[in-house]
Amino acid sequence: MKKIDELPENVGRIVIAGHIHPDGDCVGSCLGLKNYLSVIRPRAQVDIYLEKFSEDFGFLQGAGEVCHELPEREPYDVAFALDCSDTERLGDAVKYFTAAKRRICIDHHITNEGFSDENIICPDASSTCEVLYSLMEDSFVNRAVAECLYTGIVHDTGVFKHSNTKEETMRIAGRLITKGADPSYIIDETFYKKTFAQNKALARALDTAELWLDGAVIGSVITEKDFEELGIGSGDLDGIVDQLRVTDGVEAAVFLYEAPEGKCKVSMRANGSVDVSRIAREFGGGGHVKAAGCTVSGGWREIIDQIAGRIAEQLEH
């Protein structure tokens, strides 16, 4: 497939799935594709399956129609896996993907080795939303599609600050603005605006943060006790690792929070020469050179020591 418009005119049932713990690029790409398909294949039934995501994305067209439960379904004609580097990251929605008659993966993660029948993987792209736009006919991109794609690009580039922001990224973003995306609204609503609970979580993370490796790495943890004491949930932790990353003088930032079943969710960001995707892959996760994550079993202190050791090895070389 070189263009999404190559889908047969008479395609019947289509399913779209993204990775677990969906972020802005995942939500934006899934909704952007659904809205685009509603224009070019209006007779097709298009379902999206995602875990629950931030209410900040509720303004995007189709957000209220996303399915969070996964009942038994007849095999779909076409399945799209978006912003997902392997089948495990699809979570429970993998059953729809593997059973589909035609399977297509669209992604930009460097760790994606191509797990689908058809793979469109562009590691140089800023986001899956950027890849998606390149597969669309511009004349069919309406405001609803533009808002979704712009949202995904904004989130995976850190509002165009990260090193994955290229000239093509800015060109596409500009075109999406022309199509109706409102930069001020989207950035404020989904990136900068914080609830009181999110501010409390950020305050705790910053207050308990520590510097490691002679100040080269900053790290912080939100424990189960913190969740209970502050009355917060995992959805209130977005953006913390990015705030840690901008600490003066650090090469990398590591943020963990305790999850059920004795596991910890780990998010990593890098400023300098550290490749956090390499570390994430070692622990069964994935992501980008400058932004990656994983889920690790064990106590957070032990996990921090392990990750700090991997970062130290890279800094030594």
Secondary structure, 3 states (H helix, E strand, C coil): CCCHHHCCCCCCEEEEEECCCCCHHHHHHHHHHHHHHHHHCCCCEEEEECCCCCHHHCCCCCHHHCECCCCCCCCCCEEEEECCCCHHHHHHHHHHHHHCCEEEEEECCCCCCCCCCEEEECCCCCCHHHHHHHCCCHHHCCHHHHHHHHHHHHHHCCCCCCCCCCHHHHHHHHHHHHCCCCHHHHHHHHHHCCCHHHHHHHHHHHHCCEEECCCCEEEEEECHHHHHHHCCCHHHCCCHHHHHHCCCCCCEEEEEEEECCCEEEEEEEECCCCCHHHHHHHCCCEECCCEEEEEEECCHHHHHHHHHHHHHHHHHC
